[in-house]
């Protein structure tokens, strides 16, 4: 145990074989107040050295072994310095800018070796892989604090705080460069397929939601009711003109749903789209909007023996589905021809089926 006192004095304790915590007789005086400390792992059978300090603000962590010191600064910079195991001198200092927030460092384990999780405006993992150092951004959202985590289900993981939630993460694909980019969608994505051209096709389905056509019909209905109510209340020209202006403003108003939320029609109402998308850029090449209460559940790309040169997309769709008690008003398989390198989808026909088509797979 190492404790930093006001005035830059360090107090050091060790636990003996009997479990007693004994204070070192000599205290270390630093030239300035200590703002952060870290203790490296002591190899079995080796005597521990006196702990060193680091200034500059932030947190301090140890990477693989006890000869590298990582220092996170308040300005978002990570420093890595080589420590002389005899004198404790720092040399070969490397710097890396990680983000706009102060850097916090946490010790974790990766493939049985110590690693450092650096958290700033982005999260980075600093680890050794095949005898080389890697500093890689994590494909994950913003984190606040973290710690190494191990259980039967997750032998080497990380438990972290993100906003007001607790997350348990596991790390994969070490030694490669990986990152993520987010593209917003209209409804909840349910299935996604990659075409041989590199294009993606996905279905988005939302319960308790209006389609775009239904939203416009509902708005026109509300505006018409406003006008009819004004007419029933009397034929005062000034009030009637005001109501007409209010109805026109209501029809032209378009509030962004990600900010204000979407209207909720109630249970049993479904909205779905089929989207052809370029996954590298997020650009939508085509979007097919299904009718109100049509829910797309499954998709499948296939070729038929009668025309093996063309690809087809099959979409499993249910109509008027309720969840509790479960019932389906109808179900179809809708077939689209894939034009070119999935440049667009052309509707061919639909085939009625008896129940909800939850999954499809080509066979012969």
N, C-alpha and C positions, 0 to 999 in steps of 0.2 A: 504494500500500500504506500503510495506517495501522496503527500498533502502539501499544497502550496499555501503559505501564509502571506498575510499582508506584509509588504516590504521586500518581497522577493526571496523569502526563506523557504527551503524545502525540508520536509521531515519525511524520513523513510523508515518503513517497518517491514519486517519479514516474519513469516510464521514458521516455527520450528516443527520438528517431528512430533512433538507433544501437543501441537495445536495452539501454542502460546504465541501471541503477537508481540514481538520484541522490537523496540525502537533502536535504530542505528545511533551510536553515540555521537557521531559527527553529523552536523547539519550543513547543508549546502546553501550558501548565500549567493543569490543571483544579482546581477547589476541592475535589474529592473523588475517590476511586478510580473508575475507569471500569469499569462492569459489562457494557456492551454497546456496539457501534458498528455503523454502516452507512454505506456510500458510495453516493451516488446516481450515476446514469449521467451522463456528461459529454457534452453535445451536441457534434457535430462542429464544430471551429473555435472553440469557446469555451474560455476559460481556466478551470480548476477552482478552486473556492473552497476555503478551509481547512475541513476536516471539523469538524462539531460533535458533541457527545456528548449522551447522554440517560441519566438515572438513574432508579431505581425498580425495577430488576431486570427480567429477561426478555430478549427478543430485539427487535431493531429491523429494520424493513424499509421499503422505499420502494414506494409505489403509483405509479399512472400519473403520469409527469412527475417532476420533482425538487423540487416545492414542497410536498409533503405528507410528513410524517413519521409513521409508525405505530410505536407502542411497545406491546409486550406485557408485561404485569405478572405478578408471581407469583401474585396473587390472582384471576387469570382475567379481568382487565379489559383491553380494547384501547383505547388512546388514539390519536386522530388529531389532529394539529396542523398548522396552516398555517405555512410557513416563509417569512420575508421573504428574497427572493433577494439582497438587498444587505447587510442587517445580520445575517441569520441568526436574528432573533428569532422566537419561537414565539407563535402567537395562534390564537384560535378553536378551542380544544381541545374535541374531542368524545369521549365515553366510551361504551363498549358492553361489557356483561358477556357473555362467550362461553362460560364453563364453569367447572367446579370445579378444573381443573388449570392450572398456569402456562401462559401463552400463548407459543407459538413461532411465529415468522413466517418465511416463505420466499418468495422472489421467483420468480414464474412468469410465463408469457406467455399471454394470452388474446386471440385475434383480432388478433394483431400488436401489442398494447399490454401494458405491464407491469401485473401484478396481484400481489396478496399472498394467499398461502395461510396462514391463521391456524389453528393446531392447539391445541386445548385438550381437554376431555373430549369435545367435538364438533369437527368440522372446518368451517371457514368460508372462503368465497372473497370477497375484497374487490377489486372491479374496477369499471371504468367501462364503461357501455353506453349508447349514444345520449346521450352527454354528461352522464350521471348516474352517481353513485356507487351501487353495490349491495353490500350485505353479506349473503350468502346462505349458509345451511347446506348442506353437501354431503350428498347421499343416499348415504352410504357409512359404513363402520364406523370404528372408532377408529384414528388414525394416530399415529406417533411422530415421524418425520422425513420431509421431502419435498424435492424439487428439480424444476426445470423439465426437461422431457424432449422431445427432438425426434428423429424418425427418418422414413424414407420412408413407413412405415405409419401413424405417429402424428406429424403435423407439430407439433401443440401439445398436449403431454401433461404428465403429472406422474408421476415415479417416486417411490414412497413406501415406507416401512417400516411394516408393521402386525404387531405381535407378532413372530413369527419368520419372517415371509414378506415378500417383495419384490413390490410391486404396481405396475403401470403403468396409469394412469387417463387418460381423456380426458373433457373437459367438454362438456356439451350443454345446450340449452335456456337459454341466457343471457337475462337480463332477466325471467325468470319465477320465481315462488316454487315450489320443489320440495323434497320431503322424502320419507322412507320410514318405514313402520311394518311391523314383522315380526310375523307370526302363525305359531305352530308348527303343523306338520302331523304326521300319524302316519307316513307313508311318503314316499318321494321323489316330488315332483310331476312328472308327465310331460307332460300337456297341460292347457290352460286355455282356456275359452271364456266370453265375456260375453254374457248374454242381453239382449234389448232392454229388459227391466225393470230392468237394472242389477245383477242377481244374477250370480254366477259359478258355473260348474260345472267341476270339475277331476277328473282321475283321478290317483291316487297308486299307484305300483307299486314293490315292493321285492323284489329277489332275495335268496335266502338268508334268508328271513324266515318266521315263523309268522303265521297269522291269529289273531284273538282266540279263536275257537272251538278252534283247534288247540292254543293255549297252555293253555287250560283242560283239554282232554283229556289233554295231556301231563302236566300237574300231577296230575290225578286218577290217571293211570297210575303215576306215580312214587310217590304216596301209597299206592296199592294194593300196589305191590311192596314198600314198606317194611313194610306190615302182614303180607303173606305171608311175608316173610323172617323177621320176628319170630316168626310162628307156626311156621316150620320149625326155628327155633333152640331151641324149647322152650316149654313152657306155664307160665312163671313169671309170676304175676299182676302183680307189681310192674313187671317189664320190659315186659310187654305193655301195661300202662296208660301207661307212659312213651312207648312207640312210638306209641300212638294219639294222645296229646297232641302229639307231634312232627308226626305226619301232619296233624292238624287245624290246627296252627299253620302248616305249610307251605302248605296249601290256602288259608288266609285271608291269607297274606302277599302284599302287592302292592307290590313295589319299583318306584319310578319309573324307566322305561327311559332317559330323558334323563340320569339320574345314573349308574345301574348298568349300562346297556347292555341290548340285547335279546338273547334266546337265538338262536343261529345253528344252524338245522337242517341246513345243508349246501347244496351246489350243486343246482340243479334244483328248489328249493322257492321258491314265489312267493306273495306276499300283495298284495292290491289292494283299494282302496275307491274309490267314486264319491262325491264330496262336493259338496253344494250350499251355497254360502257367500255371505254378505253382505260384499263386499270392503271396505266403508268401516268396518265394525265388527269384522270377523273372526269373526262369529257363524256357526256352522254350522246351516243350516236342516234338512238331511237328510244322512245318511251311509248309503250302501248298501255292505255288506261282501260281497265276492265270496268264493267258496269257496277252500279251500287249493289252490294250484297254478294258479289262474286269474289271468292277468296281463292287465290292461287296457293296450292299446297306443295306441289312438286314439279320438277322440270327434268328433262332428259334430252340429250343430243344423240341422234342415231342416224344410220343409213339403212335404206331398204334394199332388198335384193333386186327388186324390179327397176331401181334407179340408183345404182351404187355410186354414181358420180356426184350426187347432191346430198347435202346434209339437211336434216329436219330437226326442229325443236318441238317437243311435246310438252304441254303444260297441263297438269292435273288441277282442275278447278271444281269447287263446290259452290252451290247457290243456296242462299237463305239458311245458313248453318247456325244453330244455337248450341251453346256449350253445355248448359245444364237446364233441363235434361238434354242429352245430346240428340240432335236430329238434323237431317239434311234434306233440303227441299229439292235437290237435284245435283248431279255430278256429271262432268264431261271431261274428255281428253281433247284438248284443242291442239291442232297441228299447224305449224308454221314452216314455210320453206326458208332456209337460210340462203340469202342472196350474196354471192361473192364471198369475201373474207369477213362474213358477218357484218356486212354494211347495213343490212336491214332485214327485217322479218316480214314475210308475206303470208297472210292468213290463207289456209287451204280449206279446212273443214273441222268439224268437231264430232266426236263419237260419245254417245251417252253411256255411262257406266252406272252400276247399282249403288255404289257407296263412295265415300271420300277417297280419292286416289292419293295416298300418303307418300308413295315412293314408286319410282319407275327405273328400269334398267334394260338396256337392249340385250337381246338374246337371238342369235342367228338371224 
